[in-house]
Amino acid sequence: MISLHGLTKVFPGGVRALDGLDLTIADGEFFALLGPSGCGKTTLLRTIAGLETPTSGSVHINAIDVTTLPPGRRDVAMVFQDYALFPHMTVADNIAYPLRIKKVPRPERATRAAEVARRLSLPGLLHRRPAQLSGGQQQRVALARAIACRPTAFLFDEPLSNLDARLRLEARTFLKRLQRELAVTTVFVTHDQAEALALADRIAVMSHGRMIQVGTPAEVFQRPATPFVAAFIGSTPMNLLPGHITSGTLHVAGATLPAPAGIADGDLVYGARPEYLELLLQARPDAFPGTVSVLENLGTSTLVTLETDDTLIQAVVPEGDEPPVGTPAWALPRRSLLYRDGRLL
Amino acid sequence: MIRHTIGRLAATVFIAVVLAFFALPMLWLASAPFDASPAITTSIPDFTLRNFAAILDNPYALGSIRNSLIQGGGAAALVVVLAALAAYALSRVRVPGRDVLLYLLLLLSSVVTGTAAMVPIFELATRLDLIDTHLGVILVVSGGLLPAAIFILKDFMDETPTTYEESARVFGASSLQILRHIVIPLVRPGLATIAVWALASVWGGFLFQFILLRDPAKAPGSVILYTLYTEGGSPRLELISTFSLLYSLPVVAMYLFVSQRYGFRFHGGIKR
């Protein structure tokens, strides 16, 4: 279990990379730190590893306060974005390096390295140098090295971002299966929302050193706590439209919808995912009108952009159902979210 | 067409002359030791090995090569160790005014090794009882070489990514283990370069060795070379050339060995 209390990191120069974070990561949990670059997610991971010292607050690993402990005494293993495989050592020596530091006798080191290598389908590569391996193999060697020291927690910094797109999907499935089998608490950093949704048990969405939302992938996807999370999560960005409620009726982007009960009159932001908008060719008062201006083929579906005088609305339609560019169309919301003052209603 | 040919011909002749200018002394060094009566000109030698026998009869000749090895090797070892530690620290720790410090050191080092500092250095060596010792020579010449060595090695250190060290740190490696297991193997070409450069500098150095050493039995080859004159003061070319040839062989051998083993890469670093 990893728990953070009021964790704050201010870099010299005044950049507040972490701002009073509180978080508990359960045993065996696969936890994602998600956010745009510069949001503090890597700083947080490095602070857990001990490579950065927090300005205030504390880090506990398995109920032990490790805030002031050096990285080597926290019993965590970290995989870096560039893998940091030692170029002058063979794969076997790389995997066995943590054991060498722990003064494990040489024969046992070799046995354990070979065992981990077999598990990650690396045998036969043990005598190669990192430079002679493909990207995917290097990534597995880095994982093997982390596994070999049998830590209480894994810390992965963008573990998949150095792989090409096709390999990344394969490695993603592999990583998830591996984490399930090992059942070791794992924290990983990513800027890719799809990766976070696919891998993690829980996700923390970060922005400007704060955690905007912590929840399961389903929670974060279905009920994003703020418009920022709503825009960040999802492979196509959510439509966020300015709206207004007057006496129980919601007016947004040319459509009139019944307002949900218990919401006071006033301005708000209306959010609807393109996947939850149905495209119609007949006018309806509760659908958003517009003219088809752009079609983007997504393979099994098409992303249609409807243009009106002042707004763009995007909807996803099934393969083959896309209307031609220039035709008027109406987007009917199936599921929506309302935000007022930056909060979900 | 004719102008073109004349131009090419002139260029070729010019290059040949320049080449000869540099090659002739080398040729002299190769032929004179085997010549019974060498002169300052290069000619087909009147072949003999007597010069080698004569130089070996000189009581200080062989010993001076050993002295050069002690002083050069000692200085090279000291420079490599100290420069590696200093360059690592300067590369990894943020010191205010680090670059100014480095440039200042580099500037001062040319003064320290120059004649300007000779009197204070001699005074210092006398008070510290370092006159006429190998250690005195090693310390003084190392001091002169260190700034440039730190400067060059820092470049090598800067080019090794910090994630290697951070990765080792997370696995629990101490600073010394990181230096030994990770950093030194990665900058080994740089260390080899510095070692060769330091040794070669000391090998050819004369002034400090000449002033700091009294006992000819401790003098390095570069100083002994200076004694190979007749009593009238004219150079004994057969001995000078023979000794020069012998004296240059170890350095040439070392160059070849290190160059073949590591290659000289001043802007090496790791291909990623």
Contacts between the chains, C-beta under 8 A, distances in Angstrom:
chain1	res1	chain2	res2	distance
A	49	B	170	5.5
A	50	B	170	7.4
A	51	B	166	5.5
A	51	B	169	7.1
A	51	B	170	7.1
A	70	B	169	7.4
A	71	B	166	7.8
A	71	B	169	4.9
A	71	B	170	4.5
A	71	B	172	7.6
A	72	B	169	6.2
A	72	B	170	6.7
A	72	B	171	6.5
A	72	B	172	2.9
A	72	B	173	6.7
A	72	B	174	7.8
A	73	B	172	6.9
A	76	B	170	6.7
A	77	B	170	6.7
A	77	B	171	7.2
A	78	B	166	7.7
A	78	B	167	6.8
A	78	B	170	4.5
A	80	B	163	4.7
A	80	B	166	7.2
A	80	B	167	5.9
A	81	B	163	7.9
A	82	B	161	6.9
A	82	B	163	5.7
A	82	B	272	7.4
A	84	B	161	7.3
A	84	B	163	4.0
A	84	B	164	5.3
A	84	B	166	7.1
A	84	B	167	3.9
A	86	B	164	6.1
A	86	B	168	7.9
A	86	B	181	7.8
A	86	B	182	6.1
A	87	B	186	7.1
A	87	B	270	5.7
A	88	B	185	4.4
A	88	B	186	6.2
A	97	B	168	7.2
A	97	B	171	6.3
A	97	B	181	7.6
A	98	B	171	4.1
A	98	B	172	7.2
A	100	B	181	7.9
A	101	B	168	7.6
A	101	B	171	5.3
A	101	B	172	4.8
A	101	B	173	5.0
A	101	B	177	6.7
A	102	B	172	6.8
A	131	B	271	7.3
A	149	B	171	6.2
A	155	B	170	7.9
